[in-house]
Amino acid sequence: MKTIIAALIVISAGYAQADTTLLTCNGAGWVTDAQTTNSMEYNYKTESYDKSTSSSTIVHKPFSGAATVELAQNSVRLKFPHDLVPPLSDGRDAWYALNDSFVGDKEITGAVKFNLFNKPKVRIDRMTGQLSVISGFGEFNASCAVVDKAAGPKF
């Protein structure tokens, strides 16, 4: 009886791992960033610098990177490129759960909560393999492929 129970535990553990799908998604995007410009005005009469000015503008800073998506029976979680994750969050190398997720035959959608203000929407098109992450603070678009866990080393 103990042997049967042990075998069932091993089988169920293998079954749980088999139900997990891992995707790697390579792509590019942009994030908002503040760019500061400092300048000084030269006064030719006094032969010195009189005024110092500083201005700040918001720019779109491009980046490229890879995201990882883990699909399990009841959950979807993601690990994003370092540049996409804001400094005030759970961590730049952290896994983020897909909240309000919908897993359909053709798409997976939901939102991720980086912090109180930054909650990007996530969409994975299951037909094309395209991942899109969109918020007011940045965007990331990538092409995903399934990671074959049984494959040997590539090099």
C-alpha positions as CSV (number, residue, x, y, z in Angstrom):
1,M,0.0,0.0,0.0
2,K,2.8,2.4,0.9
3,T,4.5,1.6,-2.5
4,I,1.3,2.5,-4.4
5,I,0.9,5.8,-2.5
6,A,4.6,6.7,-3.1
7,A,4.1,5.9,-6.8
8,L,1.0,8.1,-7.0
9,I,2.9,10.9,-5.4
10,V,5.7,10.6,-7.9
11,I,3.3,10.4,-10.8
12,S,1.3,13.4,-9.6
13,A,4.5,15.4,-9.1
14,G,5.5,14.6,-12.7
15,Y,2.0,15.5,-13.9
16,A,2.1,18.9,-12.2
17,Q,5.5,19.7,-13.8
18,A,4.2,18.5,-17.2
19,D,1.3,20.9,-16.9
20,T,3.6,23.9,-16.6
21,T,4.5,25.6,-19.9
22,L,7.5,28.0,-20.0
23,L,7.8,30.7,-22.7
24,T,10.7,32.9,-23.5
25,C,9.9,36.2,-25.2
26,N,12.5,38.3,-26.9
27,G,11.6,41.9,-28.0
28,A,12.0,45.6,-27.5
29,G,10.1,48.5,-26.1
30,W,10.4,51.9,-24.4
31,V,10.0,53.4,-20.9
32,T,9.5,57.0,-19.9
33,D,12.6,58.7,-18.5
34,A,13.4,62.3,-17.3
35,Q,16.1,64.0,-19.3
36,T,17.6,67.1,-17.6
37,T,19.5,69.8,-19.5
38,N,21.6,72.4,-17.7
39,S,23.0,75.5,-19.4
40,M,24.8,78.7,-18.4
41,E,24.6,82.1,-20.1
42,Y,27.8,84.1,-20.6
43,N,27.7,87.9,-20.1
44,Y,30.2,89.5,-22.4
45,K,30.0,92.8,-20.5
46,T,31.1,91.3,-17.2
47,E,33.1,88.5,-18.9
48,S,31.5,85.9,-16.6
49,Y,28.6,83.5,-16.5
50,D,25.5,85.1,-15.0
51,K,22.7,82.7,-15.3
52,S,22.3,79.1,-14.8
53,T,19.2,77.3,-16.2
54,S,17.9,73.8,-15.9
55,S,15.1,72.2,-17.7
56,S,13.6,68.7,-17.6
57,T,11.7,66.8,-20.3
58,I,10.1,63.4,-20.4
59,V,11.5,61.2,-23.2
60,H,10.9,57.6,-24.4
61,K,14.0,55.6,-23.6
62,P,14.3,52.5,-25.9
63,F,15.4,49.1,-24.6
64,S,15.5,45.5,-25.7
65,G,15.3,42.3,-23.6
66,A,13.6,39.0,-22.8
67,A,10.6,38.2,-20.7
68,T,9.7,34.8,-19.3
69,V,6.1,33.5,-19.0
70,E,5.1,30.6,-16.9
71,L,1.7,29.1,-17.6
72,A,0.4,26.6,-15.0
73,Q,-3.0,25.1,-14.5
74,N,-4.5,27.9,-12.4
75,S,-2.0,30.7,-12.8
76,V,0.1,32.8,-15.1
77,R,3.2,34.6,-13.9
78,L,5.8,36.7,-15.7
79,K,9.4,37.9,-15.3
80,F,10.1,41.1,-17.3
81,P,13.2,42.7,-18.7
82,H,15.1,44.8,-16.1
83,D,14.4,48.1,-17.9
84,L,10.6,47.7,-18.0
85,V,10.2,47.2,-14.2
86,P,10.1,50.5,-12.3
87,P,12.6,51.1,-9.4
88,L,9.6,51.3,-6.9
89,S,8.3,47.8,-7.3
90,D,8.6,44.3,-5.8
91,G,11.9,43.9,-7.5
92,R,13.5,44.0,-10.9
93,D,14.1,40.3,-11.0
94,A,10.9,39.3,-9.4
95,W,8.1,37.1,-10.8
96,Y,4.8,39.0,-11.2
97,A,1.4,37.3,-11.2
98,L,-1.1,38.1,-14.0
99,N,-4.1,39.5,-12.2
100,D,-7.6,39.4,-13.6
101,S,-6.3,36.9,-16.1
102,F,-8.2,35.3,-18.9
103,V,-6.8,32.2,-20.5
104,G,-8.5,31.4,-23.7
105,D,-7.8,29.3,-26.8
106,K,-6.6,32.3,-28.8
107,E,-5.3,34.8,-26.2
108,I,-4.1,35.3,-22.6
109,T,-4.9,38.7,-21.1
110,G,-4.6,40.4,-17.7
111,A,-2.7,43.1,-15.8
112,V,0.4,43.1,-13.6
113,K,0.8,45.4,-10.6
114,F,4.3,46.9,-10.4
115,N,3.2,49.5,-7.9
116,L,0.2,51.7,-7.0
117,F,0.4,53.7,-10.2
118,N,1.9,51.4,-12.7
119,K,-0.3,48.5,-13.7
120,P,0.4,47.5,-17.3
121,K,-2.0,45.4,-19.3
122,V,-0.6,42.2,-20.7
123,R,-1.8,40.3,-23.8
124,I,-0.3,37.1,-25.3
125,D,-1.7,36.1,-28.7
126,R,-1.6,32.3,-28.7
127,M,-2.0,32.2,-32.5
128,T,1.1,34.3,-33.3
129,G,3.1,34.1,-30.1
130,Q,3.2,37.9,-29.7
131,L,3.4,39.4,-26.2
132,S,2.5,43.0,-25.6
133,V,2.8,44.9,-22.3
134,I,1.3,48.4,-22.3
135,S,1.0,51.1,-19.7
136,G,1.3,54.9,-19.5
137,F,4.9,54.4,-18.4
138,G,6.2,52.2,-21.2
139,E,5.6,49.4,-23.7
140,F,7.2,46.1,-24.5
141,N,6.5,43.9,-27.6
142,A,8.0,40.5,-28.0
143,S,7.9,37.2,-29.9
144,C,7.5,34.2,-27.7
145,A,8.6,30.6,-28.1
146,V,7.9,27.5,-25.9
147,V,11.0,26.3,-24.0
148,D,11.5,22.6,-24.6
149,K,12.5,21.2,-21.1
150,A,13.5,17.9,-22.6
151,A,16.0,19.4,-25.1
152,G,19.6,19.0,-24.4
153,P,22.2,21.8,-24.4
154,K,22.3,24.0,-27.5
155,F,26.1,24.3,-27.3
